[in-house]
Amino acid sequence: MSSAVRVDIDRTETWTRYRKGLCEGCAARCCTMPVEVRVPDLLRLGLVEPFEAEHETPAVIARRLQREGIVGHFSHKHAIFTLSQRAGGDCLYLDGKSRLCTVYERRPDTCRQHPAVGPRPGYCPYGPADTAAASVTLASSGRGKRGASRS
């Protein structure tokens, strides 16, 4: 990345106004932000079975998912789970090589709604993908979408 394109994910004033197609050339920086999910997201991701969701409290579900390394934090007050991140900050479901979401069709609502909601609505922490990742096209990959694209 060139020094002219310094984006700091924690400084939203460095973010780019979102526009259609922006995700296709991005390094999936939004996928390094914490992802907050609720039980319906966990169901869609296949991390919780319907029976468990109906019969267990969110706190019990959170304890299990924390033991499995899937959830890093649970807010008891709001029943919000924060997904764990890899050591480098990537989402658990981001392919490190292609920078594509491996659960795109089942992704959480937080990801579906980005960048309309988030720390700076309408903006994203866009950063150009490196040469290797940029050569991966969404049409040919068949694995998922880059970031939270709304294609």
N, C-alpha and C positions, 0 to 999 in steps of 0.2 A: 504494500500500500504506500502510495506517495505521501510525503509530509503535507501536501496541500489538501489532502482529504482526511484530516484527522477527525474522527468521530469518537466521542466519549459517550458510551452508553449511559453513564451516570449524569451526564450534562445534556439535558434535552435541548438546550439552545444550539447544540451542534448537529441536531437531527435534520433530516430532509423532509420537506413536505411530500406526503405520499401521492403518487400518481399511478395509474394503471400501467402495469408492465415493469415497475421498478424492482419487484422481487426477483425477476428473471436474471438480473446481473449482480445480485447481491450475495454477500458472504453469509447470509442468514443471521445477522446480528440480533434480530429480535428473538432468535432461538437461544440466546444467552441470557435473556432476562428471566427472572423467576416466573413460573407458571402456576397460577392459583386455579384450583379445580374444585368442583363439588361432586357429590355422589353420582349424579347423572353422567358426568364426564368419565368417572371411573368405570361406570357400567359400560359406556360406549367403547372405552379403551379395552374392555375385557379384564380389568383388574379386580372387579367386584362382580359377583354373581347376583342376579335379582333376589334370590332367597336371602343372601347375606345383607343386601341393602335394605330389605324389608324388615329383617329380624334383629339386626345388630345396630347399635348406636354408631354414629360417625366416629366417636372416640375409639371404640373397639376396632373399627375398620382402620383407623389411622395407626393404631399401635401395630397391627399386623403389617400394614404397608411400610411403616417405618422400619420394622425388623427386616423386611425384604429389601430395604434400600430404595424403595420407589418414592416414598414421601419423606421429605426432609423436615417439614414443620406442619403442625396442625393447630389451627385457631379454634379452641373450644367455644369461644364466644360466638363466632360466626359460622362454624362448621365448614371452614375452608382449609383445604389441603394444599400445601405447596410442594410441587414435585421436586425430587432431588435433582441435582445437576452433576454432571461429570466434573472431574478435577479441573478441567480447563474452563468450566462454566457453561458448556453446551448442555442443552436439553437431553435427557435420556433417549429421546426418540429422534434426535437429529443424527443422520449419518455423517460421521466425521470426515469422510472422504468426498462424497458428492455434495454435502451440505444440503441435502434434501430431507424432508420430513418422512419418516418411515411409517407414520400412522396418519397421513394426511386426511384420508377419508373419515377417520375416527377421531381426529384431533379435538382437544378440549375447546369449549366455548371461548375461553380467553384468547386462544390462537385464532379461532374463526372470526372474532370481532376486532382483532388487531389490524390496522392501527386506529380504527374508529374509537376505540376506548384504550385507555392506558395512561402512562405518565404525561404524554403530550398528544391528545387526540388529533388525528389527521397527519401526524408526523411519525417517522420511523428512523431507527438508527442505521440507515443505509450505509453500507460500505461495499465497495466493489469486490466481487469474488476474485480470487487469484486465478491465474491462467488455467490451471488444471481444473478447478471447479467450474470456471466460466465455460469451459468446453462442454460441460454436461448440459444438454438441452432438456427441457421439461418434456417435450414431446417424445423423445427417444428413450428417456430413462424408464418410464413406466413405474417408478418406485414412489413417487410423491411429488410434492411441490416444494419449492424453495420458500423458506420462511412461512409467513401466514398469507400468502397471496390469495386474492379473491378471484382467481380466474374462473 
